[in-house]
């Protein structure tokens, strides 16, 4: 055989190997990812959209149109800022560790942005009285079924169809109306407005997206503040309290988190399939991120021909090779988060489940990644981890669910304590005394799975608390951990020793807060 022929054959073999190795690698990576998906399905995991889509809502039970009609009735909803937005009032203002101001008892509404009058708030509410009446209709059928196109994939969902901004805004309007009603000595109207807020919570329960759950948690915190204010009224009836307790008991956050995570996983896979099959689909996703940065006043400095060529090369590498190990890590990360929610639901304890979650995410290398927002603000996209960065973003959802679930258990308990006090003239010696007349079982602290801590106080009040994020019982101390300073008195701070159910602030504490507000206001 001639030397030239040998060189030609060797060259052909080398060329074939150079071509075949990447092709083989592509199919190996793809096969490994598909094998994991098959494994999850064999274990009963809902991986396809059909398995996670919420059940259809009968038209006569859907309050979506009622809600949208009510939102459109408020003054300023279409073109200008509503009078309610300029005359809003917020409840349960924390003014010291473990102490909150009873807002409706104050002669005016003072904050760092200025002072408002109850007359102005009342006038804004009267101006929108018909809209509030329509909003309260949702209490009777608390279900929303907006046209959400899950089949488009998470990257192409039209989040405006969820009407999340409108939902939170409606809750804030109802908060102002409830506090104004309390100021006017009308607790009955305050209870109705709070029940409407809680109806929003229930109505959104089946949207099954992380962003919806975050808004639900924000609305639940609004409801919590209103309920705390209502409990300070001396004119409540047991029936009103029982209605509120029943509404809070019916709310679900842990199962809703699991549903949201499985939906996020299914829709992420839909988007991923579209990106791999179409260069334009993937480029559209990149362009959306670029526009998002531009809308925040950020721009990408490196827009040269060379940089665009590098990006094109990275996109090619991502579609054929890099995306598969990242997808596998993302799917394993989703499974960690889903398992965390299930462990909590089964065992009633977040502390152990979250420790296991952190450990497993560390093993996957996800904890070391940026989250999606870091990448968005920096403009530096890592094509090797762009999928699994979403897990780092979602990992914080479990802790938010822990806080709101602890708050829910405490508000249910606080209402039950008030009902006991209405009947007996004093608070019970222990939480066992609430069973079975006022609660079905002793309320559990979801942080550590033990009963909520409670005891009577010598002044006729009570101490009710959760062990908080550190998982340690510090005797009901609302102070921040040693070495941590903050201007906020958030009773559920992640750095609080215990999460203590707030007691009403004294007049001295309120005046000290007003002095602080005045000082800050003068500095502006």
C-alpha positions as a printed Julia matrix, in Angstrom:
524×3 Matrix{Float64}:
   0.0    0.0    0.0
   1.38   3.37  -0.98
   2.3    5.94   1.63
  -0.15   8.37   0.13
  -2.98   5.87   0.45
  -2.05   5.16   4.08
  -2.1    8.88   4.87
  -5.46   9.17   3.15
  -6.94   6.27   5.17
  -5.5    7.52   8.46
  -6.8   10.99   7.71
 -10.23   9.56   6.97
 -10.22   7.62  10.24
  -9.14  10.68  12.23
 -11.8   12.79  10.54
 -14.45  10.17  11.27
 -13.37  10.0   14.91
 -13.44  13.79  15.2
 -16.99  13.78  13.83
 -18.2   10.66  15.66
 -16.98  11.51  19.16
 -19.17  14.63  19.54
 -22.11  12.8   17.96
 -21.68   9.84  20.31
 -21.28  12.18  23.25
 -24.49  13.98  22.28
 -26.47  10.73  22.27
 -24.85   9.51  25.49
 -25.74  12.73  27.33
 -29.26  12.69  25.94
 -29.73   9.02  26.83
 -28.58   9.59  30.41
 -31.08  12.41  30.89
 -33.92  10.44  29.3
 -33.1    7.44  31.49
 -33.52   9.6   34.61
 -36.89  10.87  33.36
 -38.0    7.27  32.74
 -36.85   6.39  36.25
 -38.88   9.23  37.76
 -41.98   8.22  35.82
 -41.55   4.62  36.98
 -41.55   5.92  40.56
 -44.88   7.64  39.9
 -43.54  11.16  39.49
 -45.85  13.46  37.47
 -43.54  14.59  34.66
 -46.01  15.45  31.9
 -48.35  18.41  31.74
 -51.45  16.19  31.74
 -50.42  14.82  35.15
 -50.05  18.24  36.83
 -52.68  20.39  35.15
 -55.31  21.64  37.64
 -58.82  20.22  37.36
 -61.32  22.23  35.28
 -63.54  24.71  37.11
 -67.27  24.72  36.38
 -68.2   28.11  34.85
 -70.74  28.83  37.59
 -67.97  28.47  40.22
 -65.42  30.71  38.49
 -65.14  34.16  40.09
 -62.48  35.43  37.68
 -64.92  37.67  35.8
 -66.37  39.05  39.05
 -62.88  39.91  40.23
 -61.9   41.63  36.98
 -65.16  43.59  36.93
 -64.57  44.76  40.5
 -60.99  45.78  39.76
 -62.17  47.85  36.81
 -64.77  49.63  38.94
 -62.25  51.25  41.29
 -61.55  54.88  40.53
 -58.28  55.4   38.71
 -57.97  51.74  37.7
 -57.69  52.57  34.02
 -55.7   55.79  33.71
 -54.63  57.38  36.98
 -53.68  56.31  40.48
 -56.69  55.34  42.56
 -57.59  57.46  45.56
 -57.23  54.26  47.6
 -53.58  53.95  46.6
 -52.91  57.5   47.82
 -54.96  56.92  50.97
 -53.98  53.41  51.97
 -53.38  52.2   55.51
 -51.52  49.11  56.7
 -52.14  47.04  59.8
 -50.06  45.49  62.6
 -47.22  48.0   62.41
 -44.35  46.53  64.43
 -42.85  49.27  66.61
 -40.7   47.21  69.0
 -39.6   43.56  69.31
 -42.78  41.52  69.79
 -44.96  44.65  69.91
 -47.3   46.07  67.26
 -49.28  49.3   67.09
 -53.05  48.94  66.95
 -53.38  51.11  63.87
 -57.13  51.68  63.96
 -56.96  53.11  67.47
 -54.62  55.92  66.39
 -56.04  59.43  65.79
 -54.25  59.65  62.45
 -52.09  57.58  60.09
 -48.42  58.49  60.42
 -45.52  56.98  58.55
 -42.19  58.0   57.1
 -43.94  59.28  53.96
 -46.17  61.66  55.92
 -49.41  61.87  57.87
 -52.87  61.06  56.57
 -56.31  61.37  58.13
 -58.96  58.73  58.62
 -61.38  61.1   56.92
 -59.37  60.88  53.69
 -59.23  57.09  53.86
 -62.95  56.89  54.58
 -63.78  59.19  51.66
 -61.75  57.0   49.28
 -63.55  53.89  50.51
 -67.0   55.49  50.2
 -66.11  56.57  46.67
 -65.49  52.9   45.79
 -68.22  51.29  47.88
 -69.79  49.48  44.9
 -66.47  47.98  43.84
 -65.88  46.67  47.38
 -69.34  45.09  47.39
 -68.53  43.21  44.16
 -65.16  42.06  45.55
 -66.86  40.59  48.59
 -69.0   38.38  46.33
 -65.91  36.19  45.9
 -66.38  34.97  49.48
 -69.27  32.79  48.28
 -67.33  31.11  45.43
 -63.57  31.49  45.99
 -62.17  30.04  42.76
 -60.32  31.73  39.9
 -59.77  30.02  36.56
 -57.87  32.41  34.33
 -56.9   31.25  30.8
 -53.34  30.12  31.52
 -51.62  28.46  28.55
 -49.4   26.02  30.46
 -48.73  24.11  27.23
 -46.58  27.0   25.98
 -43.92  26.27  28.58
 -42.8   28.38  31.5
 -40.69  30.71  29.33
 -43.67  31.71  27.18
 -46.39  32.02  29.82
 -48.27  35.3   29.73
 -48.1   36.21  33.41
 -50.41  39.18  32.88
 -53.19  36.58  32.48
 -52.63  35.59  36.1
 -53.6   39.1   37.26
 -51.22  38.85  40.21
 -50.69  42.61  40.51
 -54.44  43.16  40.55
 -54.92  40.44  43.18
 -52.4   41.91  45.58
 -53.71  45.42  44.96
 -57.25  44.28  45.76
 -56.03  42.72  49.02
 -54.36  46.01  49.99
 -57.56  47.94  49.21
 -59.57  45.54  51.37
 -56.98  45.98  54.14
 -57.55  49.75  54.13
 -61.32  49.23  54.16
 -61.1   46.78  57.08
 -58.94  49.08  59.22
 -61.17  52.05  58.47
 -64.2   49.97  59.52
 -62.47  49.12  62.81
 -61.7   52.81  63.37
 -65.41  53.51  62.88
 -66.27  50.78  65.41
 -67.69  48.43  62.78
 -65.9   45.1   63.3
 -68.56  43.27  61.27
 -67.55  45.09  58.08
 -63.89  44.57  58.92
 -64.48  40.81  59.18
 -66.23  40.75  55.79
 -63.35  42.59  54.15
 -60.85  40.19  55.71
 -62.89  37.2   54.56
 -62.71  38.61  51.03
 -58.9   38.74  51.28
 -58.84  35.13  52.46
 -61.16  34.22  49.58
 -58.48  35.55  47.21
 -56.04  33.18  48.91
 -58.3   30.23  48.3
 -59.24  31.33  44.75
 -55.59  31.33  43.64
 -54.76  27.93  45.14
 -54.77  26.02  41.83
 -52.69  28.27  39.58
 -49.74  25.97  40.36
 -46.87  28.33  39.63
 -44.15  29.53  41.98
 -44.87  33.19  41.26
 -48.53  32.67  42.16
 -47.53  31.05  45.44
 -45.25  33.97  46.28
 -48.12  36.39  45.69
 -50.44  34.17  47.75
 -47.92  34.34  50.6
 -47.77  38.15  50.29
 -51.57  38.36  50.38
 -51.67  35.99  53.38
 -49.34  38.37  55.24
 -51.74  41.23  54.47
 -54.6   39.11  55.81
 -52.55  38.25  58.89
 -52.02  41.94  59.71
 -55.73  42.68  59.28
 -56.72  39.72  61.45
 -54.34  40.83  64.21
 -56.0   44.26  64.16
 -59.48  42.7   64.27
 -58.53  40.61  67.32
 -57.86  43.83  69.22
 -61.52  44.85  68.88
 -63.61  44.34  72.03
 -66.84  43.88  70.05
 -66.32  40.6   68.21
 -68.76  37.72  68.27
 -67.93  34.03  68.42
 -69.62  33.53  65.06
 -67.38  36.1   63.38
 -64.3   34.55  64.92
 -65.39  31.02  63.96
 -65.84  32.12  60.32
 -62.34  33.57  60.23
 -60.85  30.53  61.93
 -62.54  28.25  59.41
 -61.23  30.35  56.5
 -57.65  30.21  57.78
 -57.9   26.48  58.54
 -58.96  25.82  54.96
 -55.87  27.45  53.43
 -53.14  25.19  52.1
 -49.54  26.22  51.44
 -47.45  23.04  51.65
 -49.46  21.02  49.12
 -49.74  24.14  46.97
 -45.94  24.41  46.97
 -45.63  20.8   45.78
 -48.18  21.42  43.02
 -46.34  24.56  41.92
 -42.98  22.77  41.79
 -44.28  19.86  39.72
 -45.94  22.31  37.31
 -42.75  24.37  37.06
 -40.83  21.18  36.24
 -43.3   20.11  33.54
 -43.45  23.53  31.88
 -39.66  23.9   32.09
 -39.33  20.69  30.09
 -41.75  22.06  27.48
 -39.69  25.23  27.08
 -36.46  23.25  26.96
 -37.77  21.03  24.15
 -38.74  24.13  22.15
 -35.31  25.72  22.65
 -33.52  22.59  21.47
 -35.68  22.12  18.4
 -35.67  25.74  17.25
 -32.81  28.23  17.2
 -35.29  31.1   16.91
 -37.19  29.97  20.03
 -33.99  29.94  22.07
 -32.89  33.27  20.63
 -36.25  34.76  21.56
 -35.64  33.69  25.15
 -32.23  35.37  25.14
 -33.74  38.51  23.62
 -36.4   38.62  26.36
 -33.69  38.6   29.02
 -31.88  41.37  27.19
 -35.06  43.47  27.06
 -35.65  42.82  30.76
 -32.18  44.2   31.52
 -32.81  47.22  29.34
 -36.1   47.91  31.13
 -34.12  48.06  34.4
 -31.67  50.57  32.9
 -28.99  47.94  32.36
 -27.22  47.32  29.08
 -24.71  44.86  27.69
 -21.49  46.67  26.87
 -19.97  43.91  24.76
 -22.09  44.0   21.59
 -19.29  43.53  19.03
 -19.38  41.18  16.08
 -16.88  38.94  17.89
 -19.04  38.73  21.0
 -22.11  37.86  18.93
 -20.13  35.15  17.18
 -19.07  33.73  20.56
 -22.7   33.7   21.7
 -23.77  31.9   18.53
 -21.11  29.26  19.16
 -22.23  28.87  22.78
 -25.85  28.47  21.69
 -24.79  25.68  19.29
 -22.77  23.96  22.02
 -25.64  24.36  24.48
 -28.3   22.89  22.21
 -26.22  19.82  21.34
 -24.15  19.08  24.47
 -24.12  21.47  27.41
 -27.87  21.51  27.98
 -28.17  17.79  28.78
 -26.04  17.56  31.96
 -27.57  20.86  33.05
 -31.08  19.47  32.45
 -30.19  16.37  34.46
 -28.96  18.5   37.35
 -32.09  20.67  37.11
 -34.4   17.65  37.22
 -32.55  16.21  40.21
 -32.81  19.6   41.87
 -36.54  19.74  41.26
 -36.87  16.3   42.81
 -35.05  17.51  45.92
 -37.47  20.44  46.27
 -40.55  18.3   45.65
 -39.36  15.7   48.17
 -38.84  18.48  50.72
 -42.46  19.59  50.43
 -43.63  15.98  50.75
 -41.5   15.33  53.83
 -42.97  18.39  55.52
 -46.48  17.32  54.61
 -45.86  13.85  56.0
 -43.85  14.71  59.13
 -45.04  18.25  59.9
 -41.47  19.47  60.44
 -39.58  21.92  58.22
 -36.26  21.94  60.09
 -35.24  18.37  59.26
 -36.59  18.58  55.7
 -34.74  21.84  54.97
 -31.45  20.49  56.32
 -31.77  17.52  53.99
 -32.69  19.83  51.11
 -29.6   22.0   51.68
 -27.37  18.92  51.89
 -28.74  17.38  48.68
 -28.53  20.64  46.72
 -24.94  21.0   47.89
 -24.16  17.51  46.61
 -25.58  18.47  43.21
 -23.47  21.63  43.17
 -26.59  23.79  42.82
 -26.02  25.84  45.98
 -22.81  27.21  44.49
 -24.58  28.57  41.41
 -25.97  32.05  40.92
 -29.74  32.31  40.9
 -31.7   33.57  37.9
 -31.91  37.12  39.22
 -28.15  37.38  39.79
 -27.58  36.35  36.19
 -30.21  38.78  34.97
 -28.69  41.75  36.79
 -25.09  40.87  35.95
 -25.83  40.04  32.31
 -23.37  37.14  32.56
 -25.13  33.98  31.45
 -23.4   30.68  32.13
 -24.68  28.33  29.41
 -23.49  25.36  31.47
 -25.86  26.11  34.37
 -28.64  28.35  33.07
 -31.27  25.65  33.68
 -30.23  24.58  37.17
 -29.95  28.21  38.3
 -33.75  28.11  38.46
 -33.48  25.55  41.27
 -31.32  27.93  43.27
 -34.02  30.57  42.82
 -36.83  28.2   43.85
 -34.94  26.77  46.84
 -35.97  29.76  48.96
 -39.67  29.04  48.42
 -39.71  26.33  51.11
 -38.52  28.78  53.78
 -41.19  31.29  52.77
 -43.79  28.53  53.0
 -42.44  27.62  56.46
 -42.91  31.21  57.67
 -46.44  31.59  56.35
 -47.45  28.13  57.57
 -46.15  28.98  61.05
 -48.06  32.27  60.88
 -51.21  30.43  59.77
 -51.01  28.01  62.69
 -50.5   30.92  65.08
 -53.41  32.99  63.77
 -55.72  29.96  64.0
 -54.53  29.51  67.59
 -54.88  33.21  68.44
 -58.47  33.2   67.15
 -59.24  30.06  69.17
 -57.75  31.7   72.27
 -59.97  34.74  71.75
 -63.03  32.53  71.37
 -62.12  30.76  74.63
 -61.66  34.13  76.31
 -65.07  35.34  75.08
 -66.74  32.28  76.61
 -64.78  31.97  79.86
 -63.6   35.53  80.56
 -59.93  34.58  80.59
 -57.34  32.76  78.49
 -56.78  29.01  79.05
 -53.98  27.57  81.13
 -52.7   25.57  78.16
 -53.54  24.83  74.53
 -55.03  21.44  75.45
 -57.96  23.36  76.9
 -58.9   24.52  73.39
 -59.54  20.92  72.24
 -62.02  19.92  70.88
 -64.4   22.89  71.17
 -62.2   25.52  69.54
 -59.61  23.44  67.64
 -59.58  19.79  66.53
 -56.1   19.19  67.95
 -53.33  21.12  69.7
 -51.78  23.4   67.03
 -48.35  22.32  65.8
 -45.31  24.5   65.17
 -44.34  23.48  61.63
 -40.74  24.56  62.2
 -39.91  21.68  64.54
 -43.11  19.6   64.5
 -43.84  20.13  68.21
 -46.87  21.95  69.68
 -46.77  25.73  69.52
 -45.37  27.22  72.74
 -47.93  28.96  74.93
 -48.36  30.22  78.45
 -50.5   32.65  80.4
 -48.95  35.9   81.61
 -49.49  37.59  84.94
 -51.03  40.67  83.3
 -53.91  38.63  81.83
 -52.42  38.33  78.36
 -50.59  35.36  76.87
 -47.34  34.38  75.21
 -47.68  32.4   71.97
 -44.69  31.62  69.8
 -42.87  29.4   67.3
 -39.21  28.48  67.73
 -38.42  30.37  64.51
 -35.9   29.71  61.79
 -33.1   28.65  64.12
 -35.26  25.73  65.29
 -34.37  26.4   68.92
 -36.74  27.28  71.77
 -35.41  30.53  73.24
 -38.25  30.93  75.73
 -40.35  33.3   73.64
 -37.65  35.91  73.08
 -38.48  38.1   70.03
 -35.01  39.7   69.97
 -32.64  39.28  67.06
 -29.72  36.88  67.26
 -26.55  38.24  68.85
 -24.59  40.44  66.48
 -27.54  41.06  64.12
 -28.92  44.58  63.87
 -31.91  45.79  61.88
 -34.21  48.81  61.76
 -37.13  46.45  61.15
 -39.08  44.77  63.95
 -40.51  42.06  61.67
 -41.85  39.46  64.08
 -40.95  36.65  61.67
 -37.44  37.81  60.9
 -35.16  34.89  59.93
 -32.77  36.25  62.59
 -35.34  36.45  65.42
 -34.64  34.1   68.32
 -38.32  33.09  68.38
 -41.34  34.1   66.3
 -43.52  35.64  68.99
 -47.17  36.45  68.29
 -47.21  40.26  68.7
 -48.85  41.9   71.66
 -50.24  45.47  71.5
 -47.58  48.14  71.97
 -47.79  50.51  74.92
 -48.39  54.23  74.43
 -44.74  54.88  75.29
 -43.58  52.45  72.6
 -45.9   54.03  70.04
 -44.66  57.54  70.81
 -41.06  56.35  70.57
 -41.86  54.96  67.14
 -43.5   58.23  66.05
 -40.42  60.12  67.2
 -38.24  57.77  65.15
 -40.48  58.24  62.1
 -40.36  62.02  62.5
 -36.56  61.98  62.67
 -36.26  59.86  59.52
 -38.82  62.0   57.72
 -36.88  65.2   58.48
 -33.69  63.66  57.05
 -35.3   63.05  53.68
